[in-house]
Amino acid sequence: MTQFKVTANIREINRYDFSVEANSKEEAQEKVAEYLKDHCPYPYYNDNDGLTCTDREPAMEMEEVVKIF
């Protein structure tokens, strides 16, 4: 069987679910945006400001195959 060497661009994709205590959708979006501006989210992160990161789903995605030879 012939072997091929492949070079590829791979990136890690993280998906987070947040629970936010807020009075409106806009306020909830602002709280999450403000948090993400200064922090990297972690699973099960809990803040005193009513924001909780409840789940994390890591995944890998291939962006493109660069070379096959």
DOMARLUM-317841 format. One record per residue (C-alpha): residue number from 1; residue in three letters; y, z, x. Coordinates in steps of 0.02 Angstrom, whole numbers, padded with zeros to 5 digits. Example, Ala and Ser with C-alpha at 12.3 -4.5 7.8 and 13.67 -1.06 7.14 Angstrom:
<pts>
<1 'ALA' <-00225 00390 00615>>
<2 'SER' <-00053 00357 00684>>
</pts>
This chain:
<pts>
<1 'MET' <00000 00000 00000>>
<2 'THR' <00173 -00046 00065>>
<3 'GLN' <00298 00093 00091>>
<4 'PHE' <00483 00073 00054>>
<5 'LYS' <00625 00181 00116>>
<6 'VAL' <00759 00219 -00013>>
<7 'THR' <00931 00296 00006>>
<8 'ALA' <01011 00363 -00153>>
<9 'ASN' <01164 00460 -00208>>
<10 'ILE' <01110 00617 -00301>>
<11 'ARG' <01224 00743 -00384>>
<12 'GLU' <01190 00909 -00467>>
<13 'ILE' <01241 00927 -00648>>
<14 'ASN' <01264 01099 -00725>>
<15 'ARG' <01280 01127 -00911>>
<16 'TYR' <01352 01290 -00973>>
<17 'ASP' <01369 01367 -01146>>
<18 'PHE' <01515 01483 -01174>>
<19 'SER' <01547 01609 -01311>>
<20 'VAL' <01732 01641 -01336>>
<21 'GLU' <01820 01762 -01450>>
<22 'ALA' <01974 01673 -01517>>
<23 'ASN' <02075 01646 -01675>>
<24 'SER' <02069 01456 -01668>>
<25 'LYS' <01980 01311 -01582>>
<26 'GLU' <02134 01278 -01479>>
<27 'GLU' <02142 01457 -01417>>
<28 'ALA' <01956 01451 -01373>>
<29 'GLN' <01981 01289 -01275>>
<30 'GLU' <02130 01365 -01184>>
<31 'LYS' <02031 01521 -01135>>
<32 'VAL' <01887 01418 -01064>>
<33 'ALA' <02005 01298 -00974>>
<34 'GLU' <02101 01445 -00898>>
<35 'TYR' <01939 01527 -00841>>
<36 'LEU' <01872 01365 -00764>>
<37 'LYS' <02036 01336 -00671>>
<38 'ASP' <02006 01490 -00562>>
<39 'HIS' <01818 01522 -00569>>
<40 'CYS' <01651 01438 -00546>>
<41 'PRO' <01546 01485 -00699>>
<42 'TYR' <01387 01585 -00674>>
<43 'PRO' <01245 01612 -00796>>
<44 'TYR' <01269 01764 -00907>>
<45 'TYR' <01446 01790 -00845>>
<46 'ASN' <01539 01917 -00951>>
<47 'ASP' <01725 01942 -00950>>
<48 'ASN' <01832 02078 -01029>>
<49 'ASP' <01937 01943 -01111>>
<50 'GLY' <01803 01894 -01237>>
<51 'LEU' <01729 01750 -01138>>
<52 'THR' <01543 01746 -01099>>
<53 'CYS' <01439 01614 -01009>>
<54 'THR' <01273 01628 -01099>>
<55 'ASP' <01166 01489 -01026>>
<56 'ARG' <01150 01374 -00878>>
<57 'GLU' <01044 01218 -00868>>
<58 'PRO' <01039 01142 -00693>>
<59 'ALA' <00988 00961 -00676>>
<60 'MET' <00991 00823 -00547>>
<61 'GLU' <01052 00649 -00586>>
<62 'MET' <01041 00496 -00478>>
<63 'GLU' <01206 00403 -00472>>
<64 'GLU' <01145 00248 -00383>>
<65 'VAL' <01014 00183 -00265>>
<66 'VAL' <01107 00134 -00108>>
<67 'LYS' <00975 00045 -00003>>
<68 'ILE' <00795 -00007 -00018>>
<69 'PHE' <00715 -00075 00140>>
</pts>
